[in-house]
Amino acid sequence: MGDKERLMDTPRSRGPDPRWIFPTRNDVKWYRRGKIVVLEYPKNFSAFERKLHKVLGGPQVIKRPLDDIGTLLWEMADGNNSLLEIYLEGQRTFKERVEPVDRIVGGLLETMLELNLMRLEYRPHENEKEGEKGDQITKNDGVQNLHF
């Protein structure tokens, strides 16, 4: 049984098939610092926090450095790699350090979704032929965006 079949055969694989979910970065400023990615995005102040910020000052952007696992997720979340491909690359790269890979990568992905740094695109049956990449996404080709 190969990596793909073993991952698909786990009890945690319930839910949408990871072969058809494509994490995609939102329009966020990012750059490399050495081997890691740093994300830069505006703070989301509440009304009280805005008033406090006027008095105390401080930066209006968050600079969030990602660890090596987060960097892998961010770089692969280009809309061309399925969630399964990201899981498999995480297993290959980090071995038992990211076991179970679906929980570790899934937790990072969930945080990025909550912060509106990424979105998930659901494209059933897109990558069924081995090694075939999906077409670029446009708003008019029936892509379903999943928001959490």
C-alpha positions as CSV (number, residue, x, y, z in Angstrom):
1,M,0.0,0.0,0.0
2,G,1.5,3.4,-1.1
3,D,1.5,6.6,0.9
4,K,-1.6,7.9,-0.8
5,E,-3.6,4.8,-0.2
6,R,-2.4,4.5,3.5
7,L,-3.3,8.2,4.2
8,M,-6.8,7.7,2.5
9,D,-7.3,4.6,4.6
10,T,-7.0,6.3,8.0
11,P,-10.0,6.9,10.2
12,R,-9.3,10.6,10.2
13,S,-9.9,10.8,6.4
14,R,-13.7,11.1,7.0
15,G,-15.2,14.2,5.2
16,P,-14.4,15.7,1.9
17,D,-11.8,13.8,-0.1
18,P,-8.5,15.7,0.3
19,R,-7.7,15.1,-3.4
20,W,-10.4,17.6,-4.3
21,I,-9.7,20.3,-1.8
22,F,-7.2,23.0,-3.1
23,P,-5.9,25.4,-0.4
24,T,-5.3,28.8,-2.0
25,R,-3.5,31.8,-0.6
26,N,-5.5,35.0,-0.3
27,D,-3.9,38.3,-1.4
28,V,-1.5,38.7,1.6
29,K,2.0,40.3,1.6
30,W,4.6,37.7,2.2
31,Y,8.4,37.3,1.9
32,R,11.1,34.9,2.8
33,R,13.4,35.4,5.8
34,G,16.1,32.7,5.3
35,K,14.3,29.4,5.0
36,I,10.9,30.6,6.4
37,V,8.0,32.6,5.1
38,V,6.8,35.7,6.9
39,L,3.2,36.9,6.4
40,E,2.4,40.6,6.8
41,Y,-1.3,41.6,7.2
42,P,-3.3,44.4,8.9
43,K,-4.5,44.0,12.4
44,N,-8.3,43.6,12.8
45,F,-9.0,46.0,15.7
46,S,-12.3,46.1,17.6
47,A,-13.8,49.6,18.3
48,F,-12.2,49.6,21.8
49,E,-8.9,48.4,20.4
50,R,-8.9,51.2,17.8
51,K,-9.4,53.8,20.5
52,L,-6.7,52.2,22.6
53,H,-4.4,52.1,19.6
54,K,-4.9,55.9,19.0
55,V,-3.8,56.6,22.6
56,L,-0.9,54.0,22.9
57,G,0.2,53.8,19.3
58,G,1.9,50.7,17.9
59,P,2.1,48.9,14.6
60,Q,-1.0,48.4,12.5
61,V,0.2,45.3,10.8
62,I,1.1,41.8,12.1
63,K,4.3,40.2,10.9
64,R,3.8,36.4,11.4
65,P,6.8,34.2,10.8
66,L,5.8,30.6,9.9
67,D,7.7,27.6,11.0
68,D,9.1,25.1,8.5
69,I,5.8,23.2,8.3
70,G,3.7,26.4,7.9
71,T,6.2,27.6,5.3
72,L,5.6,24.3,3.3
73,L,1.9,24.7,3.6
74,W,2.0,28.4,2.5
75,E,4.3,27.7,-0.5
76,M,2.2,24.8,-1.7
77,A,-1.2,26.6,-1.2
78,D,-1.1,28.1,-4.7
79,G,-4.4,26.6,-5.9
80,N,-2.5,23.9,-8.0
81,N,-1.7,21.5,-5.1
82,S,-4.5,19.4,-3.5
83,L,-4.7,19.0,0.2
84,L,-3.6,15.3,-0.3
85,E,-0.5,16.5,-2.2
86,I,0.3,18.8,0.7
87,Y,-0.2,16.0,3.2
88,L,2.1,13.7,1.3
89,E,4.8,16.3,0.9
90,G,4.6,17.0,4.6
91,Q,5.1,13.3,5.3
92,R,8.0,13.1,2.9
93,T,9.7,16.2,4.2
94,F,9.2,16.0,8.0
95,K,8.6,12.2,8.5
96,E,7.3,11.4,12.0
97,R,7.6,15.0,13.2
98,V,4.2,15.7,11.6
99,E,2.4,12.5,12.6
100,P,-0.5,12.5,12.1
101,V,0.0,14.8,9.1
102,D,-3.7,15.5,8.6
103,R,-4.0,16.9,12.1
104,I,-0.8,19.0,12.1
105,V,-1.2,20.5,8.6
106,G,-5.0,20.6,9.2
107,G,-4.6,22.7,12.4
108,L,-2.3,25.1,10.6
109,L,-4.7,25.4,7.7
110,E,-7.6,26.0,10.0
111,T,-5.8,28.9,11.7
112,M,-4.9,30.4,8.3
113,L,-8.6,30.1,7.3
114,E,-9.8,31.7,10.5
115,L,-7.4,34.6,9.9
116,N,-8.6,34.9,6.3
117,L,-5.1,34.3,4.9
118,M,-6.3,31.3,2.8
119,R,-9.4,29.8,1.3
120,L,-10.3,26.3,0.2
121,E,-11.5,25.5,-3.2
122,Y,-13.5,22.3,-3.7
123,R,-13.1,20.8,-7.2
124,P,-14.4,17.2,-7.2
125,H,-12.6,14.7,-9.4
126,E,-10.1,17.3,-10.7
127,N,-6.9,15.3,-10.2
128,E,-8.1,11.8,-10.8
129,K,-5.5,11.1,-13.4
130,E,-2.1,10.6,-11.7
131,G,0.2,13.6,-12.1
132,E,-2.4,15.8,-13.8
133,K,-2.8,19.3,-12.6
134,G,-6.1,21.2,-12.6
135,D,-6.7,24.3,-14.8
136,Q,-6.3,27.8,-13.4
137,I,-9.3,28.9,-11.6
138,T,-11.5,31.7,-12.8
139,K,-14.7,33.0,-11.3
140,N,-16.9,31.7,-14.1
141,D,-15.8,28.1,-14.2
142,G,-18.1,26.8,-11.4
143,V,-15.5,26.6,-8.6
144,Q,-17.0,26.3,-5.2
145,N,-15.2,28.3,-2.5
146,L,-15.4,26.8,1.0
147,H,-15.3,29.3,3.8
148,F,-15.2,28.4,7.5
